[in-house]
């Protein structure tokens, strides 16, 4: 039986908010959750540092990041693929 193994690593999709550092992009992940007490839908966001070896992702791009081993003190995600290119202004 040759079955495709499902990856145990988490993947998230978010927007690149900073590409100033070499080989690193900062990705903003936004999600909507229901408030525990009041039941209202609230927007929550988190920023992650992701490793971008070639420096191919620019500010405004929507990208997918995957969990990985720690690369530095704050970086333990890898930028895996471009979902949507940033709109040219």
Secondary structure as a PSIPRED ss2 file (coil, helix, strand):
# PSIPRED VFORMAT (PSIPRED V4.0)

   1 X C   1.000  0.000  0.000
   2 X C   1.000  0.000  0.000
   3 X C   1.000  0.000  0.000
   4 X C   1.000  0.000  0.000
   5 X C   1.000  0.000  0.000
   6 X C   1.000  0.000  0.000
   7 X C   1.000  0.000  0.000
   8 X C   1.000  0.000  0.000
   9 X C   1.000  0.000  0.000
  10 X C   1.000  0.000  0.000
  11 X E   0.000  0.000  1.000
  12 X E   0.000  0.000  1.000
  13 X E   0.000  0.000  1.000
  14 X E   0.000  0.000  1.000
  15 X E   0.000  0.000  1.000
  16 X E   0.000  0.000  1.000
  17 X E   0.000  0.000  1.000
  18 X E   0.000  0.000  1.000
  19 X C   1.000  0.000  0.000
  20 X C   1.000  0.000  0.000
  21 X C   1.000  0.000  0.000
  22 X C   1.000  0.000  0.000
  23 X C   1.000  0.000  0.000
  24 X E   0.000  0.000  1.000
  25 X E   0.000  0.000  1.000
  26 X E   0.000  0.000  1.000
  27 X E   0.000  0.000  1.000
  28 X E   0.000  0.000  1.000
  29 X E   0.000  0.000  1.000
  30 X E   0.000  0.000  1.000
  31 X E   0.000  0.000  1.000
  32 X E   0.000  0.000  1.000
  33 X E   0.000  0.000  1.000
  34 X E   0.000  0.000  1.000
  35 X C   1.000  0.000  0.000
  36 X C   1.000  0.000  0.000
  37 X C   1.000  0.000  0.000
  38 X C   1.000  0.000  0.000
  39 X C   1.000  0.000  0.000
  40 X C   1.000  0.000  0.000
  41 X E   0.000  0.000  1.000
  42 X E   0.000  0.000  1.000
  43 X E   0.000  0.000  1.000
  44 X E   0.000  0.000  1.000
  45 X E   0.000  0.000  1.000
  46 X E   0.000  0.000  1.000
  47 X E   0.000  0.000  1.000
  48 X E   0.000  0.000  1.000
  49 X E   0.000  0.000  1.000
  50 X E   0.000  0.000  1.000
  51 X E   0.000  0.000  1.000
  52 X C   1.000  0.000  0.000
  53 X C   1.000  0.000  0.000
  54 X C   1.000  0.000  0.000
  55 X C   1.000  0.000  0.000
  56 X C   1.000  0.000  0.000
  57 X C   1.000  0.000  0.000
  58 X C   1.000  0.000  0.000
  59 X C   1.000  0.000  0.000
  60 X C   1.000  0.000  0.000
  61 X C   1.000  0.000  0.000
  62 X E   0.000  0.000  1.000
  63 X E   0.000  0.000  1.000
  64 X E   0.000  0.000  1.000
  65 X E   0.000  0.000  1.000
  66 X E   0.000  0.000  1.000
  67 X E   0.000  0.000  1.000
  68 X C   1.000  0.000  0.000
  69 X C   1.000  0.000  0.000
  70 X C   1.000  0.000  0.000
  71 X C   1.000  0.000  0.000
  72 X C   1.000  0.000  0.000
  73 X C   1.000  0.000  0.000
  74 X C   1.000  0.000  0.000
  75 X E   0.000  0.000  1.000
  76 X E   0.000  0.000  1.000
  77 X E   0.000  0.000  1.000
  78 X E   0.000  0.000  1.000
  79 X E   0.000  0.000  1.000
  80 X E   0.000  0.000  1.000
  81 X E   0.000  0.000  1.000
  82 X E   0.000  0.000  1.000
  83 X E   0.000  0.000  1.000
  84 X E   0.000  0.000  1.000
  85 X C   1.000  0.000  0.000
  86 X C   1.000  0.000  0.000
  87 X C   1.000  0.000  0.000
  88 X C   1.000  0.000  0.000
  89 X C   1.000  0.000  0.000
